[in-house]
């Protein structure tokens, strides 16, 4: 086994070991038997609509993680996904309910509106970043707060909201805007826009690994100075990456809006944006890794109810999610430093000089 293959396998193996140990400690600390808890978590998948709910949630988490990964490729932390997908969902629901078009065209128009709204919400942080040097974390956090306030205002009954039962929502989408799902009887209905996440992941993978744009984006993220020397406009790439990240974020709420709720409501789901950041880290910004990370995240989200039913605090599942992300980050950093030390030793042996690894004890 060559060193390259060994290194590629070592990081995920270490991550699995670290995650298993941390999760076991969390379960033992709560007074639960780790093996029994794992059995309960796995057993829930075959009950009722759990499996379908996991698939639906996986698609939503994938879109959020792809939005985060686009920013990560440019070395940007787009905290604003939470606000961008909320604004995208709200604007798309308002516009979608106000027009009537043939079914497929109606879907496409709503998706374009959602993406445009998400990108528009990322525009100000992008401009502040390249013109005034304002860190994107600060500006996007502020935009999240504004997005929540704006959504609360626009859904008022004297604006675009209506009272349906005990809930306030936008006007329901007409039937031509509702994307049909895959009916599985008592097992539930798979969102029709699950395939949107798959397509988005495929496009992301191709663009990042097979196109000049993807190369320039990653090069600018690794070293803006070197990229500029090669003729790449780093500031332009910052703006483009944040706008594209915002556009993808705007699509996060679409599977639920078009496939189930058919309106933006007061209790519209929150937290997808922050989860997407963790999943992008978990998947190492790779489309396949993101897909598996989103599936694992969705599985653990559904496991909260199963653990609660057997007396294990549901917060343990949240701790496990954090432990897994932390394990992946730590494991890959350890392997990265090991590879750097090994490379320095090889250079020292080849040149006949002693090269001390960075960070080594003196």
FENNOR-V36837 format. One record per pair of residues at least 24 apart in sequence whose ideal C-beta (glycine too) atoms are under 7 Angstrom apart, sorted by the first residue. I is the first residue (numbers start at 1). J is the second residue. Records with the same first field share a line. If there is no record, write none. Layout:
BEGIN
I: J, J
END
This chain:
BEGIN
7: 335, 339
10: 335
11: 331, 332, 335
14: 331, 334, 335
15: 327, 328, 331
18: 327, 330, 331
19: 323, 324, 327
22: 323, 327
23: 320, 323
26: 316, 319, 320, 323
27: 316
30: 312, 313, 316
32: 312
37: 307, 312
40: 306, 307, 310
41: 303, 306, 307
44: 302, 303, 306
49: 187, 188
50: 302
51: 187
52: 184, 187, 188, 189, 190
53: 188, 302
54: 298, 299, 302
55: 190, 194
56: 190, 191, 194, 255
57: 298, 301
58: 294, 295, 298
59: 191, 193, 194, 197, 255
60: 252, 255, 256, 272
61: 272, 275, 276, 279, 294, 297, 298
62: 197, 201, 290, 291, 294
63: 197, 200, 248, 251, 252
64: 249, 252, 272, 273, 275, 276
65: 276, 279, 280, 283, 290, 293, 294
66: 200, 201, 204, 248, 290
67: 245, 248, 249, 276
68: 276, 277, 280
69: 280, 285, 290
70: 241, 244, 245, 248
71: 241, 242, 245
72: 280, 285
73: 208, 217, 218, 221, 241, 285
74: 217, 220, 221, 237, 238, 241
75: 221
76: 136, 238, 241, 242
77: 136, 137
78: 136, 140, 242, 245
79: 137, 140, 141, 144
80: 121, 122, 125, 140, 143, 144
81: 249, 273, 276
82: 144, 273, 274
83: 121, 143, 144, 147
84: 118, 121, 122, 246, 249, 250
85: 118, 249, 250, 252, 253, 272, 273
86: 147, 148, 151
87: 117, 118, 121, 147, 150
88: 114, 115, 117, 118, 249, 250, 251, 253
89: 114, 253, 257, 264, 268
90: 151, 154, 264
91: 117
92: 117, 254, 257
93: 170, 173, 257, 263, 264
94: 160, 170
96: 173, 177
97: 170, 171, 172, 173, 174
100: 174, 176
101: 176
102: 176
103: 176
106: 176, 177
107: 177, 179, 258
110: 177, 258
111: 251, 254
114: 250, 251, 254
115: 247, 250, 251
117: 250
118: 246, 247, 249, 250
119: 243, 246, 247, 250
121: 147, 246
122: 242, 243, 245, 246
123: 243
125: 242
126: 238, 239, 242, 243
129: 238
130: 235, 238, 239
136: 242
155: 264, 266
167: 265, 266, 267
168: 266
169: 263, 264, 265
170: 263, 264
171: 263
172: 262, 263
173: 262, 263
177: 258
178: 258, 262
179: 258, 259
181: 259
191: 255, 259, 260
192: 259
193: 254, 255, 258, 259
194: 255
196: 251, 254, 255
200: 248
201: 287, 290, 291
202: 287
204: 287
205: 287
217: 241
249: 273
278: 321, 325
281: 325, 328, 329
282: 324, 325, 328
297: 321
END
